């Protein structure tokens, strides 16, 4: 099993994503879910009303797809205490996956 390609507190490495997530985190959550094949609108709204639960679900899906170590409890704690950093880490992880897949097609 692997680890995240980006550190949890590496969220400041992408200032634009950091600002967008700070102002409208439901947008980043929706776009991350969309990259995972889920509904952008559904997860955006879910994140708006239940930030911790939606963050935990998204994080679990990212870990499952990328075969990353972790537990649902850890996902919940990170989504509760560091929601934006966890969301940015998930979004960047999915972006890395999309980038890797596009290179594989070339």
Biopython code that builds the backbone (N, CA, C, O; Angstrom):
import numpy as np
from Bio.PDB.StructureBuilder import StructureBuilder

atoms = [
    (1, "UNK", "N", (0.842, -1.170, 0.000)),
    (1, "UNK", "CA", (0.000, 0.000, 0.000)),
    (1, "UNK", "C", (0.893, 1.242, 0.000)),
    (1, "UNK", "O", (2.015, 1.224, 0.506)),
    (2, "UNK", "N", (0.371, 2.306, -0.574)),
    (2, "UNK", "CA", (1.172, 3.506, -0.742)),
    (2, "UNK", "C", (0.803, 4.634, 0.195)),
    (2, "UNK", "O", (0.054, 4.465, 1.157)),
    (3, "UNK", "N", (1.349, 5.774, -0.119)),
    (3, "UNK", "CA", (1.089, 6.997, 0.631)),
    (3, "UNK", "C", (0.658, 8.084, -0.342)),
    (3, "UNK", "O", (0.783, 7.936, -1.558)),
    (4, "UNK", "N", (0.156, 9.162, 0.205)),
    (4, "UNK", "CA", (-0.209, 10.308, -0.624)),
    (4, "UNK", "C", (1.048, 10.892, -1.264)),
    (4, "UNK", "O", (2.105, 10.942, -0.634)),
    (5, "UNK", "N", (0.932, 11.329, -2.500)),
    (5, "UNK", "CA", (2.057, 11.944, -3.211)),
    (5, "UNK", "C", (2.359, 13.335, -2.655)),
    (5, "UNK", "O", (3.495, 13.804, -2.729)),
    (6, "UNK", "N", (1.348, 13.986, -2.105)),
    (6, "UNK", "CA", (1.498, 15.342, -1.559)),
    (6, "UNK", "C", (1.285, 15.311, -0.050)),
    (6, "UNK", "O", (0.383, 14.625, 0.431)),
    (7, "UNK", "N", (2.103, 16.045, 0.702)),
    (7, "UNK", "CA", (1.920, 16.061, 2.160)),
    (7, "UNK", "C", (0.634, 16.788, 2.556)),
    (7, "UNK", "O", (0.136, 17.639, 1.818)),
    (8, "UNK", "N", (0.109, 16.443, 3.721)),
    (8, "UNK", "CA", (-1.134, 17.051, 4.204)),
    (8, "UNK", "C", (-1.013, 18.565, 4.301)),
    (8, "UNK", "O", (-1.926, 19.285, 3.895)),
    (9, "UNK", "N", (0.093, 19.052, 4.830)),
    (9, "UNK", "CA", (0.252, 20.496, 4.980)),
    (9, "UNK", "C", (0.993, 21.114, 3.801)),
    (9, "UNK", "O", (1.552, 22.205, 3.913)),
    (10, "UNK", "N", (0.994, 20.420, 2.682)),
    (10, "UNK", "CA", (1.544, 20.966, 1.447)),
    (10, "UNK", "C", (0.486, 21.731, 0.675)),
    (10, "UNK", "O", (0.667, 22.044, -0.502)),
    (11, "UNK", "N", (-0.616, 22.030, 1.340)),
    (11, "UNK", "CA", (-1.732, 22.706, 0.671)),
    (11, "UNK", "C", (-1.352, 24.099, 0.187)),
    (11, "UNK", "O", (-1.987, 24.630, -0.724)),
    (12, "UNK", "N", (-0.330, 24.695, 0.781)),
    (12, "UNK", "CA", (0.071, 26.045, 0.384)),
    (12, "UNK", "C", (0.970, 26.050, -0.851)),
    (12, "UNK", "O", (1.336, 27.116, -1.348)),
    (13, "UNK", "N", (1.325, 24.867, -1.347)),
    (13, "UNK", "CA", (2.159, 24.778, -2.543)),
    (13, "UNK", "C", (1.393, 25.189, -3.797)),
    (13, "UNK", "O", (1.997, 25.549, -4.807)),
    (14, "UNK", "N", (0.067, 25.135, -3.734)),
    (14, "UNK", "CA", (-0.786, 25.555, -4.850)),
    (14, "UNK", "C", (-1.666, 26.700, -4.341)),
    (14, "UNK", "O", (-2.784, 26.464, -3.884)),
    (15, "UNK", "N", (-1.166, 27.940, -4.418)),
    (15, "UNK", "CA", (-1.893, 29.074, -3.829)),
    (15, "UNK", "C", (-3.299, 29.268, -4.396)),
    (15, "UNK", "O", (-4.222, 29.591, -3.648)),
    (16, "UNK", "N", (-3.474, 29.079, -5.694)),
    (16, "UNK", "CA", (-4.801, 29.275, -6.296)),
    (16, "UNK", "C", (-5.803, 28.280, -5.722)),
    (16, "UNK", "O", (-6.908, 28.662, -5.338)),
    (17, "UNK", "N", (-5.424, 27.014, -5.665)),
    (17, "UNK", "CA", (-6.305, 25.988, -5.107)),
    (17, "UNK", "C", (-6.567, 26.252, -3.625)),
    (17, "UNK", "O", (-7.675, 26.030, -3.138)),
    (18, "UNK", "N", (-5.564, 26.717, -2.924)),
    (18, "UNK", "CA", (-5.701, 27.030, -1.499)),
    (18, "UNK", "C", (-6.728, 28.147, -1.288)),
    (18, "UNK", "O", (-7.580, 28.048, -0.405)),
    (19, "UNK", "N", (-6.651, 29.191, -2.082)),
    (19, "UNK", "CA", (-7.582, 30.320, -1.956)),
    (19, "UNK", "C", (-9.000, 29.900, -2.322)),
    (19, "UNK", "O", (-9.951, 30.229, -1.613)),
    (20, "UNK", "N", (-9.142, 29.175, -3.429)),
    (20, "UNK", "CA", (-10.471, 28.710, -3.855)),
    (20, "UNK", "C", (-11.087, 27.826, -2.774)),
    (20, "UNK", "O", (-12.262, 27.976, -2.438)),
    (21, "UNK", "N", (-10.295, 26.911, -2.236)),
    (21, "UNK", "CA", (-10.804, 25.993, -1.216)),
    (21, "UNK", "C", (-11.158, 26.727, 0.068)),
    (21, "UNK", "O", (-12.126, 26.366, 0.736)),
    (22, "UNK", "N", (-10.398, 27.742, 0.421)),
    (22, "UNK", "CA", (-10.693, 28.522, 1.619)),
    (22, "UNK", "C", (-11.999, 29.298, 1.457)),
    (22, "UNK", "O", (-12.784, 29.394, 2.401)),
    (23, "UNK", "N", (-12.235, 29.854, 0.265)),
    (23, "UNK", "CA", (-13.426, 30.676, 0.031)),
    (23, "UNK", "C", (-14.660, 29.820, -0.241)),
    (23, "UNK", "O", (-15.716, 30.039, 0.353)),
    (24, "UNK", "N", (-14.523, 28.841, -1.142)),
    (24, "UNK", "CA", (-15.662, 27.975, -1.493)),
    (24, "UNK", "C", (-15.222, 26.507, -1.518)),
    (24, "UNK", "O", (-15.024, 25.934, -2.589)),
    (25, "UNK", "N", (-15.073, 25.905, -0.339)),
    (25, "UNK", "CA", (-14.604, 24.522, -0.281)),
    (25, "UNK", "C", (-15.546, 23.528, -0.955)),
    (25, "UNK", "O", (-15.112, 22.467, -1.402)),
    (26, "UNK", "N", (-16.829, 23.866, -1.029)),
    (26, "UNK", "CA", (-17.772, 22.953, -1.678)),
    (26, "UNK", "C", (-17.452, 22.800, -3.168)),
    (26, "UNK", "O", (-17.748, 21.758, -3.754)),
    (27, "UNK", "N", (-16.857, 23.817, -3.785)),
    (27, "UNK", "CA", (-16.449, 23.733, -5.194)),
    (27, "UNK", "C", (-15.321, 22.707, -5.353)),
    (27, "UNK", "O", (-15.378, 21.844, -6.229)),
    (28, "UNK", "N", (-14.305, 22.810, -4.506)),
    (28, "UNK", "CA", (-13.187, 21.868, -4.573)),
    (28, "UNK", "C", (-13.660, 20.449, -4.279)),
    (28, "UNK", "O", (-13.220, 19.501, -4.929)),
    (29, "UNK", "N", (-14.547, 20.299, -3.309)),
    (29, "UNK", "CA", (-15.082, 18.974, -2.980)),
    (29, "UNK", "C", (-15.845, 18.396, -4.164)),
    (29, "UNK", "O", (-15.682, 17.223, -4.499)),
    (30, "UNK", "N", (-16.672, 19.212, -4.795)),
    (30, "UNK", "CA", (-17.433, 18.749, -5.955)),
    (30, "UNK", "C", (-16.539, 18.351, -7.108)),
    (30, "UNK", "O", (-16.757, 17.313, -7.733)),
    (31, "UNK", "N", (-15.535, 19.162, -7.398)),
    (31, "UNK", "CA", (-14.615, 18.863, -8.499)),
    (31, "UNK", "C", (-13.777, 17.618, -8.208)),
    (31, "UNK", "O", (-13.485, 16.837, -9.113)),
    (32, "UNK", "N", (-13.394, 17.438, -6.956)),
    (32, "UNK", "CA", (-12.643, 16.234, -6.585)),
    (32, "UNK", "C", (-13.519, 15.005, -6.760)),
    (32, "UNK", "O", (-13.076, 13.998, -7.312)),
    (33, "UNK", "N", (-14.759, 15.080, -6.294)),
    (33, "UNK", "CA", (-15.693, 13.964, -6.451)),
    (33, "UNK", "C", (-15.947, 13.675, -7.925)),
    (33, "UNK", "O", (-16.027, 12.515, -8.330)),
    (34, "UNK", "N", (-16.074, 14.722, -8.721)),
    (34, "UNK", "CA", (-16.293, 14.550, -10.159)),
    (34, "UNK", "C", (-15.117, 13.802, -10.799)),
    (34, "UNK", "O", (-15.320, 12.954, -11.668)),
    (35, "UNK", "N", (-13.907, 14.109, -10.376)),
    (35, "UNK", "CA", (-12.723, 13.416, -10.885)),
    (35, "UNK", "C", (-12.715, 11.944, -10.479)),
    (35, "UNK", "O", (-12.058, 11.121, -11.115)),
    (36, "UNK", "N", (-13.448, 11.621, -9.417)),
    (36, "UNK", "CA", (-13.556, 10.236, -8.955)),
    (36, "UNK", "C", (-14.743, 9.515, -9.585)),
    (36, "UNK", "O", (-15.014, 8.358, -9.263)),
    (37, "UNK", "N", (-15.454, 10.202, -10.489)),
    (37, "UNK", "CA", (-16.604, 9.600, -11.152)),
    (37, "UNK", "C", (-17.909, 9.796, -10.410)),
    (37, "UNK", "O", (-18.911, 9.161, -10.738)),
    (38, "UNK", "N", (-17.911, 10.660, -9.421)),
    (38, "UNK", "CA", (-19.114, 10.945, -8.639)),
    (38, "UNK", "C", (-19.728, 12.266, -9.106)),
    (38, "UNK", "O", (-19.160, 12.960, -9.950)),
    (39, "UNK", "N", (-20.888, 12.601, -8.552)),
    (39, "UNK", "CA", (-21.597, 13.821, -8.922)),
    (39, "UNK", "C", (-20.966, 15.051, -8.273)),
    (39, "UNK", "O", (-20.850, 15.129, -7.050)),
    (40, "UNK", "N", (-20.564, 16.001, -9.098)),
    (40, "UNK", "CA", (-19.997, 17.259, -8.603)),
    (40, "UNK", "C", (-21.032, 18.006, -7.756)),
    (40, "UNK", "O", (-20.724, 18.469, -6.657)),
    (41, "UNK", "N", (-22.239, 18.117, -8.263)),
    (41, "UNK", "CA", (-23.292, 18.850, -7.563)),
    (41, "UNK", "C", (-23.642, 18.192, -6.226)),
    (41, "UNK", "O", (-23.742, 18.869, -5.203)),
    (42, "UNK", "N", (-23.826, 16.882, -6.241)),
    (42, "UNK", "CA", (-24.192, 16.161, -5.022)),
    (42, "UNK", "C", (-23.134, 16.331, -3.931)),
    (42, "UNK", "O", (-23.465, 16.644, -2.787)),
    (43, "UNK", "N", (-21.880, 16.127, -4.278)),
    (43, "UNK", "CA", (-20.826, 16.233, -3.272)),
    (43, "UNK", "C", (-20.554, 17.681, -2.877)),
    (43, "UNK", "O", (-20.167, 17.950, -1.740)),
    (44, "UNK", "N", (-20.753, 18.607, -3.799)),
    (44, "UNK", "CA", (-20.623, 20.021, -3.450)),
    (44, "UNK", "C", (-21.650, 20.424, -2.410)),
    (44, "UNK", "O", (-21.326, 21.104, -1.436)),
    (45, "UNK", "N", (-22.888, 20.004, -2.617)),
    (45, "UNK", "CA", (-23.957, 20.305, -1.656)),
    (45, "UNK", "C", (-23.740, 19.542, -0.354)),
    (45, "UNK", "O", (-23.912, 20.095, 0.732)),
    (46, "UNK", "N", (-23.364, 18.271, -0.465)),
    (46, "UNK", "CA", (-23.103, 17.469, 0.731)),
    (46, "UNK", "C", (-21.991, 18.096, 1.569)),
    (46, "UNK", "O", (-22.078, 18.136, 2.797)),
    (47, "UNK", "N", (-20.946, 18.583, 0.903)),
    (47, "UNK", "CA", (-19.837, 19.216, 1.624)),
    (47, "UNK", "C", (-20.280, 20.528, 2.270)),
    (47, "UNK", "O", (-19.809, 20.891, 3.347)),
    (48, "UNK", "N", (-21.177, 21.223, 1.607)),
    (48, "UNK", "CA", (-21.675, 22.488, 2.137)),
    (48, "UNK", "C", (-22.380, 22.290, 3.481)),
    (48, "UNK", "O", (-22.242, 23.111, 4.387)),
    (49, "UNK", "N", (-23.136, 21.191, 3.603)),
    (49, "UNK", "CA", (-23.932, 20.966, 4.809)),
    (49, "UNK", "C", (-23.291, 20.003, 5.810)),
    (49, "UNK", "O", (-23.524, 20.113, 7.014)),
    (50, "UNK", "N", (-22.492, 19.067, 5.320)),
    (50, "UNK", "CA", (-21.868, 18.076, 6.209)),
    (50, "UNK", "C", (-20.399, 17.924, 5.827)),
    (50, "UNK", "O", (-19.972, 16.880, 5.334)),
    (51, "UNK", "N", (-19.655, 18.966, 6.062)),
    (51, "UNK", "CA", (-18.250, 19.035, 5.643)),
    (51, "UNK", "C", (-17.447, 17.805, 6.059)),
    (51, "UNK", "O", (-16.727, 17.227, 5.244)),
    (52, "UNK", "N", (-17.566, 17.415, 7.293)),
    (52, "UNK", "CA", (-16.768, 16.314, 7.824)),
    (52, "UNK", "C", (-17.140, 14.977, 7.181)),
    (52, "UNK", "O", (-16.260, 14.188, 6.836)),
    (53, "UNK", "N", (-18.420, 14.725, 7.022)),
    (53, "UNK", "CA", (-18.871, 13.458, 6.442)),
    (53, "UNK", "C", (-18.493, 13.377, 4.968)),
    (53, "UNK", "O", (-17.959, 12.363, 4.518)),
    (54, "UNK", "N", (-18.763, 14.429, 4.223)),
    (54, "UNK", "CA", (-18.420, 14.433, 2.797)),
    (54, "UNK", "C", (-16.913, 14.313, 2.607)),
    (54, "UNK", "O", (-16.452, 13.582, 1.731)),
    (55, "UNK", "N", (-16.146, 15.029, 3.423)),
    (55, "UNK", "CA", (-14.691, 14.949, 3.339)),
    (55, "UNK", "C", (-14.187, 13.548, 3.622)),
    (55, "UNK", "O", (-13.259, 13.072, 2.968)),
    (56, "UNK", "N", (-14.789, 12.893, 4.585)),
    (56, "UNK", "CA", (-14.422, 11.526, 4.945)),
    (56, "UNK", "C", (-14.733, 10.560, 3.795)),
    (56, "UNK", "O", (-13.934, 9.674, 3.493)),
    (57, "UNK", "N", (-15.880, 10.731, 3.165)),
    (57, "UNK", "CA", (-16.268, 9.870, 2.043)),
    (57, "UNK", "C", (-15.323, 10.074, 0.862)),
    (57, "UNK", "O", (-14.842, 9.106, 0.273)),
    (58, "UNK", "N", (-15.058, 11.325, 0.520)),
    (58, "UNK", "CA", (-14.161, 11.625, -0.600)),
    (58, "UNK", "C", (-12.777, 11.058, -0.322)),
    (58, "UNK", "O", (-12.166, 10.438, -1.192)),
    (59, "UNK", "N", (-12.289, 11.270, 0.886)),
    (59, "UNK", "CA", (-10.949, 10.790, 1.248)),
    (59, "UNK", "C", (-10.874, 9.266, 1.153)),
    (59, "UNK", "O", (-9.874, 8.716, 0.691)),
    (60, "UNK", "N", (-11.925, 8.595, 1.587)),
    (60, "UNK", "CA", (-11.964, 7.133, 1.490)),
    (60, "UNK", "C", (-11.915, 6.650, 0.051)),
    (60, "UNK", "O", (-11.245, 5.665, -0.256)),
    (61, "UNK", "N", (-12.628, 7.346, -0.833)),
    (61, "UNK", "CA", (-12.622, 6.977, -2.256)),
    (61, "UNK", "C", (-11.245, 7.201, -2.883)),
    (61, "UNK", "O", (-10.776, 6.386, -3.677)),
    (62, "UNK", "N", (-10.610, 8.305, -2.519)),
    (62, "UNK", "CA", (-9.261, 8.580, -3.039)),
    (62, "UNK", "C", (-8.303, 7.491, -2.572)),
    (62, "UNK", "O", (-7.516, 6.973, -3.365)),
    (63, "UNK", "N", (-8.364, 7.142, -1.294)),
    (63, "UNK", "CA", (-7.479, 6.097, -0.764)),
    (63, "UNK", "C", (-7.724, 4.765, -1.459)),
    (63, "UNK", "O", (-6.780, 4.032, -1.756)),
    (64, "UNK", "N", (-8.993, 4.453, -1.717)),
    (64, "UNK", "CA", (-9.336, 3.194, -2.375)),
    (64, "UNK", "C", (-8.784, 3.148, -3.799)),
    (64, "UNK", "O", (-8.186, 2.149, -4.202)),
    (65, "UNK", "N", (-8.980, 4.212, -4.550)),
    (65, "UNK", "CA", (-8.529, 4.253, -5.942)),
    (65, "UNK", "C", (-7.006, 4.240, -6.039)),
    (65, "UNK", "O", (-6.441, 3.566, -6.901)),
    (66, "UNK", "N", (-6.348, 4.980, -5.161)),
    (66, "UNK", "CA", (-4.887, 5.096, -5.209)),
    (66, "UNK", "C", (-4.168, 4.049, -4.353)),
    (66, "UNK", "O", (-2.939, 4.029, -4.296)),
    (67, "UNK", "N", (-4.934, 3.182, -3.690)),
    (67, "UNK", "CA", (-4.365, 2.131, -2.846)),
    (67, "UNK", "C", (-3.430, 2.729, -1.777)),
    (67, "UNK", "O", (-2.274, 2.329, -1.639)),
    (68, "UNK", "N", (-3.969, 3.688, -1.040)),
    (68, "UNK", "CA", (-3.220, 4.407, -0.009)),
    (68, "UNK", "C", (-3.612, 3.878, 1.368)),
    (68, "UNK", "O", (-4.783, 3.616, 1.641)),
    (69, "UNK", "N", (-2.604, 3.728, 2.228)),
    (69, "UNK", "CA", (-2.852, 3.298, 3.607)),
    (69, "UNK", "C", (-3.727, 4.308, 4.338)),
    (69, "UNK", "O", (-3.702, 5.501, 4.036)),
    (70, "UNK", "N", (-4.492, 3.822, 5.290)),
    (70, "UNK", "CA", (-5.304, 4.706, 6.114)),
    (70, "UNK", "C", (-6.547, 3.999, 6.613)),
    (70, "UNK", "O", (-6.831, 2.863, 6.231)),
    (71, "UNK", "N", (-7.283, 4.687, 7.471)),
    (71, "UNK", "CA", (-8.518, 4.140, 8.024)),
    (71, "UNK", "C", (-9.615, 5.196, 7.940)),
    (71, "UNK", "O", (-9.346, 6.385, 7.769)),
    (72, "UNK", "N", (-10.842, 4.738, 8.065)),
    (72, "UNK", "CA", (-11.965, 5.662, 8.057)),
    (72, "UNK", "C", (-11.882, 6.610, 9.259)),
    (72, "UNK", "O", (-12.245, 7.782, 9.156)),
    (73, "UNK", "N", (-11.407, 6.101, 10.389)),
    (73, "UNK", "CA", (-11.265, 6.947, 11.580)),
    (73, "UNK", "C", (-10.282, 8.088, 11.317)),
    (73, "UNK", "O", (-10.554, 9.238, 11.662)),
    (74, "UNK", "N", (-9.150, 7.771, 10.713)),
    (74, "UNK", "CA", (-8.161, 8.803, 10.397)),
    (74, "UNK", "C", (-8.742, 9.809, 9.398)),
    (74, "UNK", "O", (-8.522, 11.014, 9.524)),
    (75, "UNK", "N", (-9.489, 9.303, 8.400)),
    (75, "UNK", "CA", (-10.145, 10.195, 7.437)),
    (75, "UNK", "C", (-11.097, 11.144, 8.155)),
    (75, "UNK", "O", (-11.139, 12.338, 7.858)),
    (76, "UNK", "N", (-11.859, 10.604, 9.102)),
    (76, "UNK", "CA", (-12.820, 11.412, 9.849)),
    (76, "UNK", "C", (-12.111, 12.488, 10.670)),
    (76, "UNK", "O", (-12.518, 13.650, 10.662)),
    (77, "UNK", "N", (-11.058, 12.099, 11.373)),
    (77, "UNK", "CA", (-10.322, 13.049, 12.217)),
    (77, "UNK", "C", (-9.703, 14.156, 11.363)),
    (77, "UNK", "O", (-9.782, 15.332, 11.720)),
    (78, "UNK", "N", (-9.088, 13.785, 10.238)),
    (78, "UNK", "CA", (-8.493, 14.799, 9.361)),
    (78, "UNK", "C", (-9.561, 15.717, 8.776)),
    (78, "UNK", "O", (-9.356, 16.926, 8.671)),
    (79, "UNK", "N", (-10.697, 15.145, 8.398)),
    (79, "UNK", "CA", (-11.787, 15.948, 7.839)),
    (79, "UNK", "C", (-12.421, 16.849, 8.891)),
    (79, "UNK", "O", (-13.004, 17.881, 8.560)),
    (80, "UNK", "N", (-12.307, 16.465, 10.143)),
    (80, "UNK", "CA", (-12.863, 17.263, 11.231)),
    (80, "UNK", "C", (-11.931, 18.404, 11.644)),
    (80, "UNK", "O", (-12.378, 19.534, 11.842)),
    (81, "UNK", "N", (-10.644, 18.107, 11.773)),
    (81, "UNK", "CA", (-9.706, 19.099, 12.304)),
    (81, "UNK", "C", (-8.890, 19.843, 11.244)),
    (81, "UNK", "O", (-8.415, 20.949, 11.505)),
    (82, "UNK", "N", (-8.720, 19.266, 10.070)),
    (82, "UNK", "CA", (-7.965, 19.916, 8.977)),
    (82, "UNK", "C", (-8.735, 19.755, 7.666)),
    (82, "UNK", "O", (-8.189, 19.231, 6.695)),
    (83, "UNK", "N", (-9.987, 20.196, 7.624)),
    (83, "UNK", "CA", (-10.816, 19.877, 6.457)),
    (83, "UNK", "C", (-10.269, 20.408, 5.143)),
    (83, "UNK", "O", (-10.311, 19.705, 4.133)),
    (84, "UNK", "N", (-9.763, 21.621, 5.132)),
    (84, "UNK", "CA", (-9.314, 22.194, 3.864)),
    (84, "UNK", "C", (-7.998, 21.586, 3.414)),
    (84, "UNK", "O", (-7.807, 21.332, 2.225)),
    (85, "UNK", "N", (-7.090, 21.352, 4.347)),
    (85, "UNK", "CA", (-5.812, 20.714, 3.978)),
    (85, "UNK", "C", (-6.060, 19.302, 3.445)),
    (85, "UNK", "O", (-5.449, 18.891, 2.459)),
    (86, "UNK", "N", (-6.959, 18.562, 4.101)),
    (86, "UNK", "CA", (-7.280, 17.208, 3.647)),
    (86, "UNK", "C", (-7.940, 17.242, 2.272)),
    (86, "UNK", "O", (-7.632, 16.415, 1.413)),
    (87, "UNK", "N", (-8.840, 18.190, 2.066)),
    (87, "UNK", "CA", (-9.527, 18.303, 0.780)),
    (87, "UNK", "C", (-8.554, 18.667, -0.337)),
    (87, "UNK", "O", (-8.629, 18.111, -1.433)),
    (88, "UNK", "N", (-7.654, 19.587, -0.066)),
    (88, "UNK", "CA", (-6.655, 19.971, -1.069)),
    (88, "UNK", "C", (-5.727, 18.796, -1.365)),
    (88, "UNK", "O", (-5.374, 18.563, -2.521)),
    (89, "UNK", "N", (-5.334, 18.062, -0.339)),
    (89, "UNK", "CA", (-4.480, 16.896, -0.552)),
    (89, "UNK", "C", (-5.196, 15.875, -1.438)),
    (89, "UNK", "O", (-4.590, 15.317, -2.352)),
    (90, "UNK", "N", (-6.470, 15.630, -1.176)),
    (90, "UNK", "CA", (-7.244, 14.699, -2.001)),
    (90, "UNK", "C", (-7.354, 15.195, -3.435)),
    (90, "UNK", "O", (-7.182, 14.425, -4.380)),
    (91, "UNK", "N", (-7.641, 16.478, -3.593)),
    (91, "UNK", "CA", (-7.789, 17.046, -4.936)),
    (91, "UNK", "C", (-6.486, 16.929, -5.720)),
    (91, "UNK", "O", (-6.498, 16.554, -6.892)),
    (92, "UNK", "N", (-5.382, 17.241, -5.089)),
    (92, "UNK", "CA", (-4.081, 17.156, -5.760)),
    (92, "UNK", "C", (-3.726, 15.708, -6.076)),
    (92, "UNK", "O", (-3.092, 15.439, -7.096)),
    (93, "UNK", "N", (-4.119, 14.786, -5.228)),
    (93, "UNK", "CA", (-3.863, 13.364, -5.475)),
    (93, "UNK", "C", (-4.640, 12.887, -6.697)),
    (93, "UNK", "O", (-4.109, 12.143, -7.522)),
    (94, "UNK", "N", (-5.886, 13.312, -6.812)),
    (94, "UNK", "CA", (-6.708, 12.940, -7.966)),
    (94, "UNK", "C", (-6.165, 13.592, -9.232)),
    (94, "UNK", "O", (-6.147, 12.967, -10.292)),
    (95, "UNK", "N", (-5.722, 14.844, -9.129)),
    (95, "UNK", "CA", (-5.110, 15.510, -10.286)),
    (95, "UNK", "C", (-3.870, 14.767, -10.745)),
    (95, "UNK", "O", (-3.642, 14.641, -11.948)),
    (96, "UNK", "N", (-3.055, 14.267, -9.806)),
    (96, "UNK", "CA", (-1.880, 13.472, -10.170)),
    (96, "UNK", "C", (-2.292, 12.207, -10.896)),
    (96, "UNK", "O", (-1.635, 11.795, -11.852)),
    (97, "UNK", "N", (-3.383, 11.584, -10.448)),
    (97, "UNK", "CA", (-3.878, 10.373, -11.091)),
    (97, "UNK", "C", (-4.322, 10.672, -12.511)),
    (97, "UNK", "O", (-3.991, 9.930, -13.436)),
    (98, "UNK", "N", (-5.074, 11.759, -12.692)),
    (98, "UNK", "CA", (-5.538, 12.121, -14.032)),
    (98, "UNK", "C", (-4.353, 12.407, -14.943)),
    (98, "UNK", "O", (-4.361, 12.022, -16.112)),
    (99, "UNK", "N", (-3.334, 13.079, -14.416)),
    (99, "UNK", "CA", (-2.150, 13.404, -15.192)),
    (99, "UNK", "C", (-1.415, 12.123, -15.583)),
    (99, "UNK", "O", (-0.983, 11.980, -16.727)),
    (100, "UNK", "N", (-1.270, 11.193, -14.639)),
    (100, "UNK", "CA", (-0.601, 9.927, -14.926)),
    (100, "UNK", "C", (-1.354, 9.145, -15.992)),
    (100, "UNK", "O", (-0.732, 8.540, -16.864)),
    (101, "UNK", "N", (-2.685, 9.147, -15.938)),
    (101, "UNK", "CA", (-3.472, 8.420, -16.922)),
    (101, "UNK", "C", (-3.345, 9.041, -18.299)),
    (101, "UNK", "O", (-3.312, 8.317, -19.294)),
    (102, "UNK", "N", (-3.272, 10.369, -18.387)),
    (102, "UNK", "CA", (-3.150, 11.009, -19.697)),
    (102, "UNK", "C", (-1.780, 10.729, -20.304)),
    (102, "UNK", "O", (-1.670, 10.598, -21.523)),
    (103, "UNK", "N", (-0.748, 10.635, -19.497)),
    (103, "UNK", "CA", (0.579, 10.299, -20.015)),
    (103, "UNK", "C", (0.584, 8.862, -20.519)),
    (103, "UNK", "O", (1.216, 8.563, -21.532)),
    (104, "UNK", "N", (-0.112, 7.976, -19.823)),
    (104, "UNK", "CA", (-0.146, 6.571, -20.228)),
    (104, "UNK", "C", (-0.808, 6.397, -21.590)),
    (104, "UNK", "O", (-0.499, 5.443, -22.303)),
    (105, "UNK", "N", (-1.700, 7.291, -21.960)),
    (105, "UNK", "CA", (-2.395, 7.189, -23.250)),
    (105, "UNK", "C", (-1.527, 7.640, -24.412)),
    (105, "UNK", "O", (-1.793, 7.265, -25.554)),
    (106, "UNK", "N", (-0.499, 8.432, -24.154)),
    (106, "UNK", "CA", (0.329, 8.990, -25.232)),
    (106, "UNK", "C", (1.213, 7.949, -25.839)),
    (106, "UNK", "O", (1.975, 8.246, -26.759)),
]
sb = StructureBuilder()
sb.init_structure("model")
sb.init_model(0)
sb.init_chain("A")
sb.init_seg("    ")
for serial, (resi, resn, name, xyz) in enumerate(atoms, 1):
    if name == "N":
        sb.init_residue(resn, " ", resi, " ")
    sb.init_atom(name, np.array(xyz, "f"), 0.0, 1.0, " ", f" {name:<3s}", serial, name[0])
structure = sb.get_structure()
